[in-house]
Amino acid sequence: MTEHATHRDTSNNGGYMWVVVSLVFAVAVIGGALLWVNQHRGSPANVAPPTAGGSSAVATGNLAEASSAASGVVERSDRVESLQLELTKVGVYSGTIDGVYGPATQASLTKLQAQLGVPRTGLFDQSTWKAAAAKGRLKTSQTVMSLQLALKTLGQFDGAITGKYDVATELAIRAFQRSRGMTPDGVWSPTLDATIESALDSGN
C-alpha cells in the first residue's frame, strides 16, 4: 500500500514539473515575440528619412515649387531686356542682360524704387517711371516704348510711341488687362508681360 502511494506521488510530481516548464517556455516565447514587435514597430528602417533641413522629401518638393512660383520668372522678352539695360545704366543692376524678369531684375528694381522713395514693389509701374523721370534717372524709356508698341499692335493703344509711362499708357494697360480677364491695375508685371507675349505670338 505504501509503495503504491509513493509511486503515485512521484508520478504526480513529474506531471506538475512538466506543466511548470511548459508555462515558463510559453511565457518566454510570448515575451520575446512582443519585444520583437515593439522594436521593429519604431525601427528607423520603416520611417522615411528626413532631408538635411529636417523636412520630408515631399515638403522639400513643395517648398521648391512654391519658391519657383513666387520667383516671377517668365520667358524672355525685349521689354525686359530693355528694362535690364536701363537699370544697369542707373547703377542698380549688374546681372545678365537676358530678357528674363527674374529675382535679380525684381531686386534691382526694388532698389531703384527705394532710392526714388516710391513703394518697393519690384514692378515697373507709372509711379516708378514718374519718380525716375522727375529725378532725371530716366528721360525716356525703351521699355515703355516697347510696351506701347506691343499694345498698339494688339489694338489697345492708339497714342504716340513716346517712351513715357503716361496716363494713356496706363489706360491702355488696363484695357488690355480687362480684355484678358486680369485685374486692371495698370501695372506692368512679369505676368502681364507673359500675357502680352502670348497674345503677340498668337496674333490676337
C-alpha positions in Angstrom: 0.0 0.0 0.0 2.8 2.4 0.9 4.8 1.5 -2.1 1.9 2.2 -4.4 1.1 5.6 -2.9 4.8 6.6 -3.2 4.8 5.7 -6.8 1.6 7.7 -7.4 3.1 10.8 -5.7 6.2 10.6 -7.8 4.1 10.5 -11.0 2.1 13.5 -9.9 5.3 15.5 -9.1 6.6 14.7 -12.6 3.4 15.9 -14.2 3.4 19.1 -12.2 7.0 19.8 -13.2 6.1 19.3 -16.9 3.2 21.8 -16.6 5.5 24.4 -14.9 8.2 24.0 -17.5 5.7 24.4 -20.3 4.3 27.6 -18.8 7.7 29.1 -18.4 8.6 28.3 -22.0 5.3 29.7 -23.3 5.8 33.0 -21.3 9.4 33.3 -22.7 8.2 32.8 -26.3 5.3 35.3 -26.0 7.6 37.9 -24.2 10.2 37.6 -26.9 7.6 38.0 -29.7 6.2 41.1 -28.0 9.7 42.6 -27.6 10.5 41.9 -31.3 7.2 43.6 -32.4 7.8 46.7 -30.3 11.4 47.1 -31.5 10.5 46.8 -35.2 7.4 49.0 -35.0 9.6 52.1 -34.2 12.5 51.0 -36.4 14.1 53.8 -38.5 14.1 51.3 -41.4 10.3 51.8 -41.6 10.4 55.6 -41.4 11.1 57.9 -44.4 14.4 59.6 -43.8 14.3 63.4 -43.4 16.2 65.7 -45.6 19.1 67.8 -44.4 16.7 70.6 -43.4 14.6 68.2 -41.3 11.7 68.1 -43.8 10.4 65.1 -45.8 11.2 64.9 -49.5 7.6 65.9 -50.3 7.8 69.0 -48.1 11.0 70.0 -49.8 9.4 69.5 -53.2 6.5 71.7 -52.3 8.9 74.3 -51.0 10.9 74.3 -54.2 7.6 74.5 -56.2 6.4 77.5 -54.1 9.8 79.2 -54.5 9.7 78.8 -58.2 6.1 80.1 -58.4 7.0 83.1 -56.3 10.1 84.0 -58.3 8.1 85.7 -61.1 10.4 84.3 -63.8 8.9 84.3 -67.3 10.1 83.7 -70.8 12.5 86.2 -72.4 11.0 89.4 -73.8 12.5 92.5 -75.5 10.8 94.7 -72.9 12.5 93.0 -70.0 15.9 93.3 -71.8 15.3 97.0 -72.2 14.4 97.3 -68.6 17.6 95.5 -67.5 19.7 97.8 -69.7 18.1 100.9 -68.1 18.5 99.5 -64.6 22.2 98.9 -65.5 22.6 102.5 -66.7 21.3 103.9 -63.4 23.6 101.6 -61.4 21.2 99.2 -59.7 21.5 96.1 -61.9 24.7 94.1 -62.6 23.2 90.8 -63.7 23.0 89.2 -67.1 21.0 91.0 -69.8 18.9 88.0 -70.7 15.4 89.5 -71.0 14.1 87.4 -68.2 12.1 89.1 -65.4 13.6 87.1 -62.6 14.5 87.7 -59.0 17.7 89.7 -59.8 15.7 92.1 -62.0 13.0 92.5 -59.4 15.5 93.1 -56.7 17.3 95.8 -58.7 14.0 97.5 -59.5 13.1 97.4 -55.8 16.5 99.0 -55.0 15.7 101.8 -57.5 12.3 102.3 -56.0 13.9 102.7 -52.6 16.2 105.3 -53.9 13.2 107.1 -55.6 11.1 107.0 -52.5 8.2 105.1 -54.1 6.6 101.8 -53.0 9.1 98.9 -53.3 7.0 96.5 -55.4 9.7 95.2 -57.7 7.3 96.1 -60.6 7.8 98.8 -63.2 4.7 101.0 -62.8 3.7 104.6 -63.6 4.7 105.9 -60.2 8.2 104.4 -60.6 8.5 105.9 -64.1 7.3 109.4 -62.9 9.7 109.5 -60.0 12.6 108.4 -62.1 11.8 111.0 -64.7 11.4 113.7 -62.1 14.8 112.9 -60.7 16.5 112.7 -64.0 17.1 109.0 -63.8 15.1 108.3 -67.0 14.2 110.7 -69.7 12.6 108.3 -72.0 12.3 104.5 -71.6 12.9 101.9 -74.3 11.0 99.5 -72.0 7.9 101.7 -72.2 8.4 102.3 -76.0 8.4 98.5 -76.5 5.3 98.2 -74.2 3.4 100.9 -76.1 4.3 99.3 -79.5 3.1 95.9 -78.3 -0.2 97.4 -77.0 -0.6 99.2 -80.3 -0.1 96.0 -82.2 -2.7 94.4 -80.1 -5.2 97.3 -80.7 -5.2 98.6 -77.1 -3.1 101.7 -77.6 -3.7 104.5 -80.1 -1.3 107.1 -78.8 2.2 108.1 -79.9 5.2 105.9 -79.1 6.8 108.3 -76.7 8.6 106.0 -74.2 6.8 107.8 -71.4 4.6 105.8 -68.9 1.8 108.4 -69.0 -1.9 108.2 -68.3 -2.7 107.0 -71.9 -0.2 104.1 -71.5 -1.7 103.1 -68.1 -5.2 103.2 -69.5 -4.1 101.0 -72.4 -2.6 98.5 -70.0 -5.9 98.5 -68.0 -7.9 97.9 -71.2 -5.6 95.0 -72.2 -5.9 93.5 -68.7 -9.7 93.7 -68.8 -9.7 92.0 -72.2 -7.8 89.1 -70.7 -9.7 88.8 -67.5 -6.9 90.2 -65.4 -7.1 92.7 -62.6 -7.0 96.1 -64.3 -4.4 97.7 -62.1 -2.4 99.4 -64.9 0.9 97.9 -63.7 3.4 96.2 -66.0 4.4 93.0 -64.3 6.0 89.6 -65.2 2.6 88.1 -65.5 1.3 90.9 -67.7 4.4 90.7 -69.9 4.0 87.0 -70.4 0.4 87.5 -71.4 1.4 90.2 -73.9 4.0 87.9 -75.4 1.4 85.1 -75.7 -1.0 87.5 -77.4 1.6 88.7 -79.8 2.6 85.1 -80.6 -1.0 84.1 -81.3 -1.8 87.2 -83.2 -4.7 88.3 -81.0 
